[in-house]
Amino acid sequence: MVIDMKFRTLSMAACAGLFALSLTGCAAPAGDQPTAEPTGGQQAAQSAADQQQATGQQGAGDQQTAPATEATAEQEAASPAALQIVDSGWFAADNGMVDFAVKVQNPNQTVEAVDPVIEVVGKDEAGNVIFDETIETPGVLPDSTYYYSYVAGSTAKAADDATETVKPATVDFSITTPEGSWKATDQKLGDVYAVTDGGAADTQFGAKEFTGTVTASEQLDGAEQSRVDVILLDKDGKIEGGYFKIVDTEPGQAADYDIYAVGAPEFASYAVYASPWAEEAEAAE
């Protein structure tokens, strides 16, 4: 069973009969590869993903640190370092909602950030706030790097004299961990996930389709599901945005993913990442 958590209000309405969308996004079954051939930047994206497959999940465990000592564990338990958003990107739809993705690092070696919250603030050209939303995310294991993509802007308000929804001119991101929401663990994201990219293609319906498989070598955080994030990148490797799905995973067995990206902008390349998704995190959504 594959659950796609991304949706786009206006585009979804146009594609409802074609992609069998629900509030949780497109739930198209994984299966045969698309007949359309990837072109241009998509072929470059394929090469990037092939390299990722050969080397394991890139970005996970970027920090190379010495083994944690007892003193380190005590210090981090008492005063853990804050999570860091080290890259982010977004793009806006015609209805003013934004698809975004962030790269999050936990610099601690021994403690996990439990239920961190991402705040997304969109502003217009004059600097006025048009939406300010918070999104709960799954835990971030120590010494690990995660990629999260979501949708924001459902609370956007148009200017008093505007007849159309205002698109944000800027979108800012921050992440915080609630007080007392850290726990000691020796688990790390590391090389647990292997992603086999099946390519990206334009569909006849105007969406881009990303397919492949993800394999978890072990169960992290007690999660029987994993999220698969397709991160769109510009020519400099910076994040432009992303899409994701939730996939049932069993350690050692490959699970299919099939992600439809509606309204995706032009991108130079993409990368696919996976991370654990606990049932309670899904319920919170």
N, C-alpha and C positions, 0 to 999 in steps of 0.2 A: 504494500500500500504506500503510495506516494502522495504527500500533502504539500501543495504549493502555497506558501504563505504570502506571495506578492500579488497585489492587484492594483489596477489603475481604473478609477471610477468611470471616466468617459470611454476609454478604450475597451474596458471590460464589457460595456453595454453593447458595443459594436461587434465584439467577438464572442458573445455569450453562446450563440448557437453553434459556433465553430469549435470552440475550445472547451465547452462544458464547464464554464467558470462558475465558482461559488465565491462566498465572501473571503475565502482563504486563497483565492487565486485560481490559476489554470491547473487543472488536475489531469492533464493529458497523460495517457498511459505510456510508459516507456516501452520501446519495442524496436521496430525496424528503423534504420537510419533514414533521414530525410533524403529525397531524391535531388533536391537542389544542391549544387556544389558550392562550397565556401569560396568567396572571392575576396581579392584585395586584402584588407586588414584582417579578415577572418582567417586567411591562410597563414598570415603572420601569427595570429592567435593560436592556430593549430600547432605551429612550431614551438611556441612558448609553452603550451600545455604538454607537448611531447617531452620537452626538456624537464618539465615538472615531474612527469611520470617516471622518468629515468632516475631522478635524484630524490624522489619522495616528495612529500608535501612541502613546498617552499613556504617560507614565512613562519612556519611553526617552530617554536624554540629558536628564534633568531639569536637570542642572547646566548653566548657561550660563557658560562660562569663556572667557577670552581665549586667542588662539592660543598654543600651547606654544612656549617659546623653547628654545634649545639648553641654556641653563643649567637650565631646568626638567627637560628630558629627562635630563641628567646627574644631577641631584639625585634624581629619582624612580628612576632605574636603581640608584643607590647605596642609597637608603632609601625605598622606596615606602610610601605611606600605606596603612593597613589597609582592607580592605573593611568596609562598614557595613551592618548590618541595621537599616533605618529603620522597618519595620513588620512585624508578623507576626500570625498568628491560627491557631486550631486548634479542632477539635471531636472528641469521642471516640465511638467505636462501642460497642455492647454488649460486644464482645469485648476492650475495653480499648485497641485500636489507635486511633491518631489520624491524621486527615487534617489537614495543615497547609500553610500557604503563607507565604513570606517575600518581602519587598521588599529587594533587595540593591543597593547603590550602590558603584561604584568611583570614588573621588574623584580618582584620578590622571588626568593628561591624556595620558600617553605610554606607559604600561605596562599590560599585561593580566595579570590574576591567572589563572594556569593551574592547573586542577584544585583549586580551593578545596574545603574540607570544611566541611559544616554539622554541628554537634553538637546533638543534640536530647535533652534531659534531662526525663523525667517524674517527678513526685513525688506521693506520696499526701498525705492531709490532715495527717499528722503530719510531713511534710517528708522522709520516707524516699524514697530513689531507687528507683523500680520499673523504669525502663529508662534506659539511657544509650547512644545510638546515634550513629554518624557516617555521613554520606552524602556521597559524592563528587559534585560538580556540575561542569557544563561551565565553561569559562573565562569570565571576566567582562571584557569589553573596557573600555578606559579611557573616562572621562567618560560612563559609561553606567549605566542602571538596568535591572535584571533582576527578573523575578518567577519564583519557583520554588515548585511545590507537590509534595509527596511524602506518603508514608505512613510512620509510625514506630510503635514499640511492640511489634514482634514478639518482642522479648526481655523483655517485661514479666513480672514475677514476682509472684504473689499472696502475700499475707501468710500466715504459717505456719498460722493458724487460719481462713483464708478458704476457702470452697468455690467461690467464683466469682472470675473475673479482676477485679482492682482497676482501676478507671478512674483516670487521673491527676487530681489536683486542680489541679496547675500544670504547665506545660510551658515550658521555657526554651530559647532558641535562641542560638547563637553561630556565627560563621564565621571560619575561619582559612585562610591560604594557606601551603602548605609552604615552608620556606626554599629559596630558589633557584628558586621556581616563578613567576617574573615574567618577562615578555618584552616588549621594545619593539615597538610596532605603531602604525600611523597609522589603523587601522580603528576605527570606533565604531559602536555599534548604531544611534544616530540615528533617522532616518526610513526605515530599510531595509524594515521590514515594514508592510504594510497589511492590516488585518483587516476583513473584511466579515461582520458578525454576522447569522446566520440566525434568531436568536431562541432562547428557552428554553421548554420545555414539560414538563408532567407527563406521564409515560407511564402506560399501564395497568398496568405492572409495579411502580410505586412509585418508579422512578428519575426524575430530571430529565434531560432531553436538551438539550444545547447543540450547535447546528450552525452552520456558516458556511464561509468560505474564508479562506485566508491566502496572501499573495503577498510574496515576497522580491524586491526589486529587484536585489540582487546577492548573491554568495556570500560569507559571512563565515566566517572561521576554517577555510576549506576544507570547510565542512559542506555535504553534499548533503541533509541533513534539517533540520527545524526542530521545536522543541517549541512546542505551543500550550497556554497555561495559562489556564484559566477561574478567575478570582479572585472569590470571594464577599465582599461588603462589607456592613457594617452601615449604619444610618441616618446615621452620621457619616463614612462613607467609609473606615472602618477594616477591615482584613482579618479575615475570619472563618475562611477556609480556602480550599481550591482543589482542582482536578483538572487533569490534563494528558494530552496524547497526543503521540506522535512522528509527524510527517508528512513524507513525501518532498516536497521542494520543488525546483523548477528556476527560476532567476532569470527574472522577468517572467511566470510562469505561475501562475494561481491554483490552490491545492490545497485540497481539501475536508477539513474535520474534523468529527467526529461524536462527541461526548463524553457518556457516560452517567455521571451523578453519583448513585451509590447511597448512600442515607443522608444526603443533604445537609440541613443545618439550614435554618431559615427565614432568608432574607436579604433585605435592602432593595434591593440592586442587585448587578450584577456587571460585570466588565470582562474583556476577552480580550486577551492579550499573546502575542507570539511572540519567539523567540530562536533562534540557531543551535544545532544538536545534531550534533556530530561523531560519526562512526562509532565512534571509540575510546571516546567517552563512553557510547554505547549498549552497547558490548561490556562495559564496566566494570560496568554494572548487572546 
